[in-house]
Amino acid sequence: MNDSLAIKELNEQQMKEQRGLLIQLSPGIEQADYERMLAEMLRNGYRMVGVFDGQRCVGISGFWISTKFYCDKYIEPDNVVIDKDYRSRGIGKLLLDWLTEEGKRCGCRSIILDAYVENAPAHRFYFREGFIARGFHFLKKI
């Protein structure tokens, strides 16, 4: 991994600037919709961390901390995206290690996450990092 990479938690303005990365995972989200959804998510405890190569943000992960009966208090990485030009350089591992430590610091007992069914590279990464596939996440648009 590049020693010039730095990881830091982002403020709201810095989060707003990350739509370009987010749409690499979730294409089609317009800036106005991104900012509207982000504002609502922030009211519900959403946070985001970024990996920077100099001034350029090359990886992000949003995250939530909450509690569920099946896993107790947890940290949930959400919208984990590594810039396509920076993949396979250890940035995902750097983010996951930071999230793991933040979860421990906040008293979490688990890390839970969703990965798109079609995202096989992410599945391989999470399995390699010790995650298990515990169930299905269902979605129905209304």
Backbone as ProteinMPNN parsed JSONL, in Angstrom:
{"seq_chain_A": "MNDSLAIKELNEQQMKEQRGLLIQLSPGIEQADYERMLAEMLRNGYRMVGVFDGQRCVGISGFWISTKFYCDKYIEPDNVVIDKDYRSRGIGKLLLDWLTEEGKRCGCRSIILDAYVENAPAHRFYFREGFIARGFHFLKKI", "coords_chain_A": {"N_chain_A": [[0.836, -1.18, 0.0], [0.393, 2.298, -0.584], [2.337, 4.629, 1.14], [1.653, 7.27, 1.27], [-1.022, 7.542, 1.58], [-3.845, 8.706, 3.368], [-6.246, 8.447, 5.968], [-9.398, 9.649, 6.966], [-12.155, 10.866, 8.919], [-15.012, 12.294, 7.436], [-16.441, 15.576, 7.088], [-19.709, 17.129, 6.695], [-19.683, 18.752, 4.334], [-17.462, 17.705, 2.966], [-18.442, 15.137, 2.552], [-20.517, 15.676, 0.735], [-19.04, 16.193, -1.512], [-18.354, 13.728, -2.517], [-19.945, 12.391, -4.344], [-19.125, 11.675, -6.947], [-17.464, 9.456, -6.539], [-19.296, 7.733, -5.272], [-21.162, 7.177, -7.297], [-19.802, 5.361, -8.821], [-20.389, 2.983, -7.684], [-23.157, 3.08, -7.348], [-24.694, 4.002, -9.871], [-26.323, 6.823, -11.484], [-27.39, 8.501, -9.553], [-28.318, 11.688, -9.049], [-26.761, 14.886, -8.244], [-28.391, 16.628, -6.652], [-30.28, 14.819, -5.599], [-28.54, 13.122, -4.252], [-27.528, 14.871, -2.255], [-29.914, 15.46, -0.897], [-30.705, 12.916, 0.08], [-28.43, 12.338, 1.598], [-28.569, 14.328, 3.601], [-30.831, 13.458, 5.029], [-29.916, 10.952, 5.873], [-27.766, 11.718, 7.506], [-29.147, 12.874, 9.63], [-29.988, 10.575, 10.809], [-27.779, 9.424, 11.943], [-25.708, 8.727, 10.192], [-22.344, 8.397, 9.118], [-19.157, 9.122, 7.54], [-16.119, 7.953, 6.157], [-13.013, 8.668, 4.579], [-10.42, 7.804, 2.23], [-7.462, 9.288, 1.335], [-5.331, 10.248, -1.3], [-2.992, 12.348, -1.291], [-4.649, 15.265, -2.041], [-6.769, 14.061, -3.243], [-9.665, 12.16, -2.918], [-9.854, 8.752, -2.729], [-11.18, 6.554, -1.886], [-14.106, 5.584, -0.135], [-16.222, 5.037, 2.706], [-19.353, 4.946, 3.984], [-20.957, 4.746, 7.197], [-22.831, 3.225, 9.832], [-23.844, 3.061, 13.235], [-25.471, 0.932, 15.34], [-27.967, -1.186, 16.905], [-29.037, -4.55, 16.792], [-31.151, -7.376, 17.367], [-30.087, -9.88, 16.493], [-27.326, -9.536, 16.331], [-26.364, -7.829, 18.254], [-24.831, -4.76, 19.386], [-23.593, -2.987, 16.601], [-21.352, -2.062, 13.911], [-21.896, -0.792, 10.726], [-20.596, -0.865, 7.669], [-21.317, 1.059, 4.787], [-22.061, 1.669, 1.459], [-19.425, 1.285, 0.382], [-16.77, 2.266, -1.484], [-14.161, 2.101, -3.772], [-12.12, 4.042, -5.775], [-12.069, 3.352, -9.222], [-9.568, 3.46, -10.447], [-7.86, 2.91, -8.397], [-8.179, 0.434, -7.273], [-7.435, -2.784, -5.803], [-5.177, -2.128, -4.313], [-4.984, -2.214, -1.609], [-6.64, -0.413, -0.336], [-9.301, -0.913, 0.343], [-8.933, -2.716, 2.452], [-7.596, -1.027, 4.24], [-9.691, 0.792, 4.822], [-11.569, -1.004, 5.969], [-10.13, -1.927, 8.2], [-9.935, 0.487, 9.643], [-12.659, 0.947, 10.153], [-13.226, -1.291, 11.702], [-11.684, -0.788, 14.001], [-12.918, 1.605, 14.836], [-15.468, 0.636, 15.361], [-14.872, -1.072, 17.551], [-13.95, 0.896, 19.347], [-16.338, 2.208, 19.816], [-17.767, 0.344, 21.189], [-18.935, -1.751, 19.779], [-20.02, -5.044, 18.873], [-20.08, -6.455, 16.573], [-19.554, -6.464, 12.991], [-21.551, -5.669, 10.344], [-22.763, -5.976, 6.982], [-23.988, -5.149, 3.682], [-23.646, -6.426, 0.393], [-23.83, -5.934, -3.044], [-25.456, -8.382, -5.033], [-24.367, -8.91, -7.55], [-21.739, -8.153, -7.273], [-19.147, -9.689, -7.282], [-16.285, -9.406, -6.83], [-16.263, -7.904, -4.437], [-17.501, -9.718, -2.71], [-15.553, -11.77, -2.583], [-13.491, -10.31, -1.337], [-14.668, -9.657, 1.197], [-15.147, -12.236, 2.253], [-12.492, -13.11, 2.431], [-11.655, -11.399, 4.404], [-12.816, -12.478, 6.632], [-15.585, -12.436, 6.961], [-18.895, -13.894, 7.035], [-21.534, -15.204, 5.018], [-24.561, -14.507, 6.107], [-27.267, -14.305, 5.575], [-30.036, -13.214, 3.514], [-30.611, -10.049, 1.991], [-33.434, -8.36, 1.418], [-35.27, -6.369, -0.963], [-37.885, -4.242, -1.793], [-39.323, -2.038, -3.882], [-41.473, 0.696, -3.252]], "CA_chain_A": [[0.0, 0.0, 0.0], [1.102, 3.571, -0.692], [2.474, 5.289, 2.44], [1.129, 8.63, 1.223], [-2.467, 7.516, 1.795], [-4.313, 9.13, 4.69], [-7.659, 8.158, 6.193], [-9.995, 10.568, 7.929], [-13.607, 10.996, 8.908], [-15.398, 13.45, 6.638], [-17.537, 16.43, 7.537], [-20.823, 17.121, 5.751], [-19.279, 19.318, 3.052], [-16.595, 16.722, 2.307], [-19.311, 14.054, 2.094], [-21.221, 16.143, -0.459], [-18.089, 16.172, -2.621], [-17.992, 12.347, -2.863], [-20.909, 11.77, -5.258], [-18.4, 11.075, -8.064], [-17.057, 8.101, -6.135], [-20.475, 6.925, -4.974], [-21.842, 6.697, -8.503], [-19.089, 4.195, -9.353], [-21.098, 1.837, -7.118], [-24.6, 3.282, -7.532], [-24.839, 5.0, -10.93], [-27.623, 7.427, -11.722], [-27.83, 9.397, -8.485], [-28.003, 13.089, -9.354], [-26.204, 15.611, -7.098], [-29.461, 17.116, -5.773], [-30.817, 13.66, -4.88], [-27.483, 12.69, -3.33], [-27.497, 15.778, -1.106], [-31.167, 15.289, -0.158], [-30.625, 11.656, 0.818], [-27.36, 12.475, 2.583], [-29.083, 15.118, 4.732], [-31.701, 12.59, 5.824], [-29.074, 9.925, 6.479], [-27.014, 12.348, 8.589], [-30.064, 13.012, 10.776], [-30.152, 9.246, 11.399], [-26.516, 8.926, 12.482], [-24.751, 8.312, 9.164], [-21.015, 9.004, 9.12], [-18.38, 8.683, 6.381], [-14.67, 8.038, 6.235], [-12.417, 8.672, 3.249], [-8.992, 7.572, 2.064], [-6.955, 10.338, 0.45], [-4.006, 10.234, -1.894], [-2.839, 13.799, -1.372], [-5.948, 15.931, -1.906], [-7.785, 13.273, -3.955], [-10.323, 11.079, -2.184], [-9.797, 7.581, -3.605], [-12.013, 5.499, -1.313], [-15.018, 6.032, 0.915], [-17.202, 4.144, 3.289], [-20.26, 5.443, 4.986], [-21.191, 3.727, 8.213], [-23.853, 3.42, 10.853], [-23.7, 2.269, 14.455], [-26.796, 0.686, 15.922], [-28.11, -2.468, 17.59], [-30.071, -5.475, 16.328], [-31.2, -8.551, 18.226], [-29.277, -11.015, 16.05], [-25.877, -9.319, 16.353], [-26.044, -6.878, 19.315], [-24.377, -3.472, 18.858], [-22.797, -3.237, 15.406], [-20.992, -1.02, 12.953], [-22.275, -1.266, 9.402], [-20.086, -0.143, 6.502], [-22.384, 1.266, 3.815], [-21.559, 2.397, 0.286], [-17.96, 1.18, 0.334], [-16.37, 2.456, -2.882], [-12.776, 2.434, -4.073], [-12.019, 4.564, -7.138], [-11.693, 2.286, -10.162], [-8.137, 3.545, -10.745], [-7.091, 2.614, -7.182], [-8.559, -0.867, -6.736], [-6.382, -3.795, -5.605], [-3.994, -1.492, -3.728], [-5.065, -2.263, -0.156], [-7.458, 0.664, 0.212], [-10.456, -1.535, 0.996], [-8.442, -3.252, 3.733], [-7.357, 0.135, 5.099], [-11.008, 1.245, 5.294], [-12.165, -2.005, 6.859], [-9.378, -1.895, 9.459], [-10.353, 1.697, 10.363], [-14.032, 0.721, 10.627], [-13.156, -2.279, 12.79], [-11.203, -0.088, 15.203], [-13.971, 2.542, 15.261], [-16.495, -0.19, 15.987], [-14.378, -1.462, 18.88], [-13.926, 2.102, 20.174], [-17.723, 2.556, 20.143], [-18.391, -0.753, 21.935], [-19.648, -2.677, 18.899], [-19.672, -6.458, 18.981], [-20.147, -7.05, 15.239], [-19.588, -5.669, 11.769], [-22.483, -6.258, 9.385], [-22.82, -5.18, 5.76], [-24.611, -5.685, 2.479], [-22.88, -6.296, -0.847], [-24.687, -6.256, -4.174], [-25.348, -9.764, -5.487], [-23.517, -8.981, -8.737], [-20.404, -7.636, -6.979], [-18.331, -10.833, -6.863], [-15.01, -9.02, -6.22], [-16.508, -7.519, -3.042], [-17.755, -10.947, -1.949], [-14.253, -12.405, -2.336], [-12.789, -9.491, -0.354], [-15.258, -9.803, 2.532], [-14.851, -13.593, 2.732], [-11.064, -13.119, 2.789], [-11.537, -10.632, 5.65], [-13.415, -13.214, 7.737], [-17.043, -12.335, 7.024], [-19.686, -15.023, 6.575], [-22.833, -14.845, 4.449], [-25.483, -14.904, 7.168], [-28.652, -14.3, 5.127], [-30.376, -12.426, 2.335], [-31.167, -8.732, 2.214], [-34.467, -8.205, 0.416], [-35.659, -5.009, -1.289], [-39.094, -4.076, -2.599], [-39.616, -0.611, -4.079], [-42.899, 1.027, -3.078]], "C_chain_A": [[0.881, 1.243, 0.0], [1.135, 4.263, 0.664], [1.921, 6.706, 2.444], [-0.38, 8.683, 1.43], [-2.799, 7.909, 3.225], [-5.801, 8.839, 4.787], [-8.197, 9.127, 7.232], [-11.505, 10.549, 7.804], [-13.96, 12.319, 8.242], [-16.493, 14.268, 7.305], [-18.601, 16.463, 6.426], [-20.427, 17.672, 4.377], [-18.392, 18.342, 2.283], [-17.406, 15.534, 1.792], [-20.025, 14.446, 0.801], [-20.334, 16.057, -1.697], [-17.8, 14.764, -3.14], [-18.98, 11.66, -3.797], [-20.201, 11.078, -6.428], [-17.905, 9.671, -7.756], [-18.277, 7.216, -5.947], [-21.118, 6.371, -6.244], [-21.044, 5.61, -9.227], [-19.727, 2.913, -8.838], [-22.585, 1.899, -7.425], [-24.83, 4.359, -8.594], [-26.243, 5.608, -10.952], [-28.134, 8.347, -10.629], [-27.358, 10.808, -8.821], [-27.533, 13.797, -8.086], [-27.292, 16.071, -6.138], [-30.062, 15.971, -4.963], [-29.813, 13.143, -3.861], [-27.483, 13.563, -2.074], [-28.765, 15.665, -0.261], [-31.12, 14.013, 0.692], [-29.566, 11.731, 1.909], [-27.846, 13.243, 3.804], [-29.976, 14.267, 5.631], [-30.885, 11.517, 6.553], [-28.288, 10.493, 7.659], [-27.88, 12.533, 9.83], [-30.26, 11.69, 11.509], [-28.829, 8.61, 11.813], [-25.484, 8.467, 11.477], [-23.452, 9.096, 9.301], [-20.263, 8.474, 7.903], [-16.893, 8.899, 6.64], [-14.12, 7.969, 4.811], [-10.932, 8.371, 3.31], [-8.508, 8.55, 1.005], [-5.539, 10.033, -0.006], [-3.707, 11.699, -2.194], [-4.187, 14.443, -1.116], [-7.093, 15.12, -2.518], [-8.348, 12.17, -3.07], [-10.446, 9.89, -3.127], [-10.599, 6.401, -3.071], [-12.879, 6.075, -0.22], [-15.771, 4.851, 1.491], [-18.051, 4.961, 4.243], [-20.373, 4.38, 6.055], [-22.235, 4.2, 9.214], [-23.439, 2.612, 12.074], [-25.078, 2.157, 15.066], [-26.786, -0.674, 16.613], [-29.246, -3.254, 16.956], [-30.018, -6.71, 17.219], [-30.227, -9.64, 17.789], [-27.776, -10.807, 16.19], [-25.425, -8.339, 17.436], [-25.601, -5.555, 18.682], [-23.401, -3.72, 17.706], [-22.382, -1.94, 14.735], [-21.285, -1.605, 11.579], [-21.66, -0.389, 8.318], [-21.186, -0.086, 5.44], [-21.833, 2.1, 2.673], [-20.03, 2.45, 0.294], [-17.549, 1.243, -1.138], [-14.889, 2.819, -2.939], [-12.743, 2.903, -5.524], [-11.47, 3.478, -8.056], [-10.204, 2.286, -10.49], [-7.256, 3.161, -9.553], [-7.417, 1.248, -6.588], [-7.362, -1.812, -6.695], [-5.077, -3.187, -5.119], [-4.056, -1.458, -2.207], [-5.949, -1.206, 0.47], [-8.705, 0.118, 0.902], [-10.077, -2.085, 2.364], [-8.18, -2.118, 4.719], [-8.67, 0.659, 5.674], [-11.609, 0.271, 6.299], [-11.436, -2.048, 8.201], [-9.775, -0.676, 10.293], [-11.752, 1.504, 10.951], [-14.063, -0.277, 11.78], [-12.713, -1.6, 14.077], [-12.235, 0.911, 15.724], [-15.112, 1.784, 15.929], [-16.097, -0.622, 17.389], [-14.409, -0.272, 19.83], [-15.333, 2.48, 20.658], [-18.46, 1.422, 20.859], [-19.192, -1.723, 21.094], [-19.13, -4.095, 19.087], [-19.601, -7.143, 17.624], [-19.93, -5.99, 14.173], [-20.556, -6.393, 10.841], [-22.481, -5.383, 8.14], [-23.598, -5.911, 4.685], [-23.628, -5.505, 1.331], [-23.809, -6.713, -1.977], [-24.413, -7.67, -4.661], [-24.362, -9.881, -6.647], [-22.069, -8.549, -8.493], [-19.491, -8.738, -6.423], [-16.968, -10.428, -6.293], [-15.177, -8.596, -4.748], [-16.756, -8.749, -2.182], [-16.435, -11.631, -1.595], [-13.483, -11.644, -1.261], [-13.35, -9.717, 1.044], [-15.044, -11.211, 3.094], [-13.395, -13.685, 3.2], [-10.835, -12.402, 4.122], [-12.277, -11.275, 6.822], [-14.916, -13.074, 7.904], [-17.676, -13.637, 6.57], [-20.974, -14.479, 5.972], [-23.895, -15.398, 5.394], [-26.939, -14.971, 6.698], [-28.804, -13.52, 3.841], [-30.875, -11.065, 2.78], [-32.16, -8.504, 1.084], [-34.836, -6.734, 0.25], [-36.919, -5.065, -2.129], [-39.376, -2.594, -2.683], [-41.122, -0.397, -3.92], [-43.182, 2.444, -3.545]], "O_chain_A": [[1.991, 1.225, 0.531], [0.089, 4.468, 1.279], [1.735, 7.289, 3.512], [-0.958, 9.77, 1.453], [-2.124, 7.5, 4.17], [-6.531, 8.968, 3.805], [-7.55, 9.397, 8.244], [-12.062, 10.259, 6.745], [-13.296, 13.333, 8.454], [-17.359, 13.729, 7.995], [-18.406, 15.892, 5.353], [-20.808, 17.099, 3.356], [-18.557, 18.175, 1.075], [-17.106, 14.985, 0.733], [-20.126, 13.639, -0.124], [-20.832, 15.869, -2.807], [-17.067, 14.618, -4.118], [-18.865, 10.456, -4.023], [-20.63, 10.007, -6.857], [-17.928, 8.797, -8.623], [-18.295, 6.076, -6.409], [-21.569, 5.225, -6.264], [-21.562, 4.995, -10.159], [-19.621, 1.867, -9.479], [-23.203, 0.879, -7.728], [-25.129, 5.505, -8.256], [-27.212, 4.995, -10.503], [-29.215, 8.921, -10.767], [-26.159, 11.083, -8.871], [-27.861, 13.37, -6.979], [-27.139, 15.923, -4.926], [-30.327, 16.13, -3.772], [-30.18, 12.771, -2.747], [-27.443, 13.047, -0.957], [-28.699, 15.765, 0.964], [-31.454, 14.034, 1.877], [-29.779, 11.243, 3.02], [-27.56, 12.844, 4.933], [-29.885, 14.348, 6.856], [-31.145, 11.218, 7.718], [-28.155, 9.837, 8.692], [-27.403, 12.369, 10.953], [-30.647, 11.671, 12.677], [-28.759, 7.397, 12.013], [-24.476, 7.874, 11.861], [-23.459, 10.298, 9.564], [-20.68, 7.486, 7.298], [-16.478, 9.884, 7.252], [-14.686, 7.299, 3.948], [-10.268, 8.647, 4.309], [-9.073, 8.632, -0.085], [-4.679, 9.623, 0.773], [-4.119, 12.225, -3.228], [-4.806, 14.193, -0.082], [-8.26, 15.46, -2.328], [-7.603, 11.347, -2.536], [-11.06, 9.991, -4.189], [-10.69, 5.363, -3.727], [-12.448, 6.947, 0.534], [-15.933, 3.813, 0.85], [-17.548, 5.583, 5.178], [-19.941, 3.245, 5.858], [-22.472, 5.393, 9.403], [-22.76, 1.593, 11.951], [-25.765, 3.156, 15.283], [-25.724, -1.24, 16.873], [-30.29, -2.694, 16.623], [-28.965, -7.048, 17.76], [-29.598, -10.268, 18.64], [-27.017, -11.776, 16.172], [-24.234, -8.041, 17.535], [-25.97, -5.269, 17.543], [-22.499, -4.551, 17.814], [-22.967, -0.879, 14.955], [-20.966, -2.761, 11.3], [-22.146, 0.714, 8.069], [-21.899, -1.066, 5.223], [-21.203, 3.132, 2.905], [-19.43, 3.523, 0.222], [-17.929, 0.386, -1.936], [-14.429, 3.725, -2.245], [-13.28, 2.232, -6.406], [-10.523, 2.773, -7.706], [-9.634, 1.234, -10.778], [-6.034, 3.094, -9.687], [-6.962, 0.941, -5.486], [-6.405, -1.658, -7.453], [-3.997, -3.664, -5.465], [-3.27, -0.753, -1.574], [-6.007, -1.106, 1.695], [-9.116, 0.64, 1.939], [-10.828, -1.932, 3.327], [-8.505, -2.235, 5.901], [-8.759, 0.94, 6.869], [-12.098, 0.677, 7.353], [-12.08, -2.192, 9.241], [-9.935, -0.783, 11.508], [-12.001, 1.854, 12.105], [-14.839, -0.121, 12.723], [-13.31, -1.818, 15.132], [-12.405, 1.044, 16.936], [-15.658, 2.232, 16.938], [-16.904, -0.546, 18.315], [-14.838, -0.399, 20.976], [-15.502, 3.002, 21.76], [-19.66, 1.533, 21.11], [-20.039, -2.446, 21.619], [-17.964, -4.314, 19.414], [-19.123, -8.273, 17.52], [-20.098, -4.794, 14.409], [-20.401, -7.586, 10.581], [-22.225, -4.182, 8.226], [-23.835, -7.116, 4.765], [-22.867, -4.538, 1.304], [-24.497, -7.729, -1.878], [-23.262, -8.106, -4.697], [-23.603, -10.848, -6.719], [-21.256, -8.578, -9.417], [-19.116, -8.719, -5.25], [-16.519, -11.06, -5.337], [-14.323, -8.899, -3.915], [-16.277, -8.822, -1.051], [-16.222, -12.024, -0.448], [-12.889, -12.255, -0.373], [-12.587, -9.945, 1.983], [-14.787, -11.362, 4.289], [-13.109, -14.272, 4.243], [-9.929, -12.757, 4.876], [-12.357, -10.681, 7.897], [-15.47, -13.549, 8.895], [-17.073, -14.398, 5.813], [-21.45, -13.415, 6.368], [-24.102, -16.61, 5.469], [-27.763, -15.618, 7.344], [-27.824, -13.206, 3.167], [-31.496, -10.945, 3.836], [-31.77, -8.459, -0.083], [-34.733, -5.948, 1.191], [-37.008, -5.85, -3.073], [-39.641, -1.953, -1.665], [-41.932, -1.197, -4.387], [-44.323, 2.9, -3.477]]}, "name": "protein", "num_of_chains": 1, "seq": "MNDSLAIKELNEQQMKEQRGLLIQLSPGIEQADYERMLAEMLRNGYRMVGVFDGQRCVGISGFWISTKFYCDKYIEPDNVVIDKDYRSRGIGKLLLDWLTEEGKRCGCRSIILDAYVENAPAHRFYFREGFIARGFHFLKKI"}
